[in-house]
């Protein structure tokens, strides 16, 4: 079995490889879309069909709880128009200092957006505002 930390490094490095192939904007768009598509599939594999349709705010709140329970971060909270993530799994695996530009940050945003779309008929868009080692703040609309 592959060590989860090694797998995480491979995924983060894969996202950087995508950026090298298609450029910064393309990689961010592709990785966000990959998250949007994989989020519902992951959630469906865990819980099956979602029994109700939630409004966007409630779906986002539940997405945060589920992703936290799955271990994507120690804390994922919806606060004042932001999603605040602390002690996430991705930022420590990013090489270099320009964390905000890493495509994996957009994958994580897309994953959250995909979870919301699975539980709601409304869309949410997350934009990274703060990205530091161990902390991500997305503004959502």
Residue pairs with C-beta under 8 A, 6 or more apart in sequence:
8 89
8 90
8 93
9 93
11 104
12 90
12 93
12 94
12 95
12 102
12 104
13 95
15 27
15 31
15 102
15 103
15 104
15 107
16 95
16 102
16 103
18 26
18 27
18 30
18 31
18 103
19 26
19 27
19 28
19 103
21 27
22 30
24 101
24 103
27 103
27 106
28 103
28 106
29 106
30 103
31 103
31 104
31 106
31 107
31 110
32 106
32 107
32 109
32 110
32 113
33 110
34 107
34 110
35 106
35 107
35 108
35 109
35 110
35 111
35 112
35 113
35 114
36 110
36 111
36 113
36 114
36 117
37 110
37 114
38 110
38 111
38 114
39 110
39 111
39 112
39 113
39 114
39 115
39 117
39 118
40 114
40 115
40 117
40 118
42 111
42 114
42 115
43 50
43 66
43 114
43 115
43 118
43 119
44 50
44 118
46 66
50 118
50 119
53 119
53 120
53 121
54 62
54 119
54 120
55 120
55 122
56 116
56 120
56 122
56 123
56 124
57 78
58 119
58 120
59 115
59 116
59 119
59 120
59 122
59 124
60 78
60 83
60 112
60 116
60 124
60 140
61 78
62 115
62 119
63 112
63 115
63 116
63 119
64 76
64 77
64 78
64 83
64 112
65 76
66 115
67 73
67 76
67 111
67 112
67 115
68 74
68 75
68 76
71 89
72 85
72 88
72 89
72 108
72 111
73 85
73 86
73 87
73 88
73 89
74 86
74 87
74 88
75 84
75 85
75 86
75 87
76 83
76 84
76 85
76 86
77 83
77 84
78 84
78 140
81 139
81 140
81 141
82 129
82 137
82 138
82 139
82 140
83 112
83 126
83 137
83 138
83 140
84 135
84 136
84 137
85 108
85 135
85 136
85 137
85 138
86 134
86 135
87 134
87 135
88 108
88 134
88 135
88 136
90 102
90 104
90 105
90 108
90 136
91 99
91 105
91 131
91 132
91 133
91 134
91 135
91 136
92 133
92 134
93 104
94 102
94 104
99 105
99 131
99 132
99 133
100 128
100 131
102 131
105 128
105 131
105 136
106 128
108 136
109 126
109 127
109 128
109 138
112 124
112 126
112 138
113 123
113 124
113 125
113 126
116 122
116 123
116 124
117 123
117 124
124 140
124 141
125 140
125 141
126 138
126 139
126 140
127 138
127 139
127 140
127 141
128 136
128 137
128 138
129 137
129 138
129 139
130 136
130 137
131 137
